[in-house]
Amino acid sequence: MVKIDIVKKQGLFHSFLIKGHANSNELGKDLVCSGLTAITTGFMNSLDNLFPKQTKLLAKQGYVLIKILVNSDNIQLSSKIFYYQLLTIYQQNKQFINWKEFEE
């Protein structure tokens, strides 16, 4: 199961944690993991290129942590787009994803 934790502070996105594996199919045919990996990689690449000093990115096998260190309207907009992409995959695959949102 994939665990997705989204943390907001004062209503603004602060961090995204994505870990685990969906195991929705055999290795190489797991479309849930493939979809999550594709949008997460794209989001991380955009943050790394557009906001390298305002974000902290950590990626390992089956583990991604994205932290927003310095907020801006552009980072929040990018995060909102990422959030809705994740949410779409979650809504269609709830049996493979544990979704939690927190407000700090």
C-alpha positions as CSV (number, residue, x, y, z in Angstrom):
1,M,0.0,0.0,0.0
2,V,1.2,3.5,-0.8
3,K,1.0,6.0,2.0
4,I,0.5,9.7,1.1
5,D,0.7,12.3,3.9
6,I,0.1,15.9,3.0
7,V,0.9,18.6,5.6
8,K,-0.4,22.2,5.5
9,K,0.6,25.1,7.7
10,Q,-1.9,28.0,7.9
11,G,-3.7,26.5,4.9
12,L,-0.6,26.4,2.8
13,F,1.1,23.3,1.5
14,H,4.2,22.5,3.6
15,S,5.2,18.9,2.8
16,F,4.3,15.8,0.8
17,L,5.3,12.3,1.9
18,I,4.8,9.4,-0.5
19,K,6.1,6.0,0.5
20,G,5.5,2.3,-0.1
21,H,4.3,0.4,-3.1
22,A,0.7,-0.1,-4.4
23,N,1.2,-3.7,-5.4
24,S,-1.8,-3.4,-7.6
25,N,-0.2,-5.7,-10.1
26,E,3.1,-7.5,-10.7
27,L,6.3,-5.6,-10.9
28,G,6.5,-3.7,-14.2
29,K,2.7,-3.7,-14.6
30,D,1.6,-1.7,-11.5
31,L,-0.2,1.2,-13.1
32,V,-1.0,2.9,-9.7
33,C,2.7,3.1,-8.8
34,S,3.6,4.1,-12.4
35,G,1.1,7.0,-12.3
36,L,2.2,8.2,-8.9
37,T,5.9,7.9,-9.9
38,A,5.3,9.9,-13.1
39,I,3.5,12.8,-11.5
40,T,5.8,12.9,-8.5
41,T,8.9,12.8,-10.6
42,G,7.6,15.6,-12.8
43,F,6.7,17.7,-9.7
44,M,10.1,17.2,-8.1
45,N,11.9,18.0,-11.4
46,S,9.9,21.3,-11.7
47,L,10.7,22.2,-8.1
48,D,14.3,21.4,-8.5
49,N,14.6,23.6,-11.6
50,L,12.3,26.5,-10.7
51,F,12.7,26.7,-6.9
52,P,15.9,24.9,-5.8
53,K,16.6,27.0,-2.7
54,Q,12.9,27.1,-1.6
55,T,12.4,23.4,-1.4
56,K,14.0,20.3,0.0
57,L,13.6,17.0,-2.0
58,L,14.5,13.5,-0.9
59,A,13.9,10.4,-3.0
60,K,14.8,6.8,-2.4
61,Q,13.3,3.5,-3.5
62,G,9.7,3.6,-2.4
63,Y,10.1,6.9,-0.5
64,V,9.7,10.6,-1.5
65,L,9.7,13.6,0.8
66,I,9.0,17.1,-0.5
67,K,9.3,20.0,1.8
68,I,8.5,23.6,1.1
69,L,11.0,25.8,3.0
70,V,10.1,29.2,1.6
71,N,6.6,29.8,0.3
72,S,5.5,31.8,-2.7
73,D,2.4,32.0,-4.8
74,N,4.1,30.0,-7.6
75,I,5.2,27.2,-5.3
76,Q,1.7,27.0,-3.8
77,L,0.1,26.9,-7.3
78,S,2.5,24.1,-8.4
79,S,1.7,22.2,-5.1
80,K,-2.0,22.6,-5.7
81,I,-1.7,21.1,-9.2
82,F,0.4,18.2,-7.8
83,Y,-2.2,17.7,-5.0
84,Y,-5.1,17.4,-7.5
85,Q,-3.1,15.0,-9.6
86,L,-2.4,12.8,-6.6
87,L,-6.0,13.1,-5.4
88,T,-7.3,11.9,-8.8
89,I,-5.2,8.7,-8.6
90,Y,-6.2,8.2,-5.0
91,Q,-9.9,8.6,-5.8
92,Q,-9.7,5.9,-8.5
93,N,-7.5,3.5,-6.4
94,K,-8.4,3.8,-2.8
95,Q,-7.8,0.2,-2.1
96,F,-4.1,0.7,-2.8
97,I,-3.5,4.1,-1.2
98,N,-3.7,5.4,2.4
99,W,-4.4,9.2,2.1
100,K,-4.0,11.6,5.1
101,E,-4.0,15.3,5.3
102,F,-2.8,17.2,8.3
103,E,-2.9,20.9,9.4
104,E,-0.1,22.0,11.7
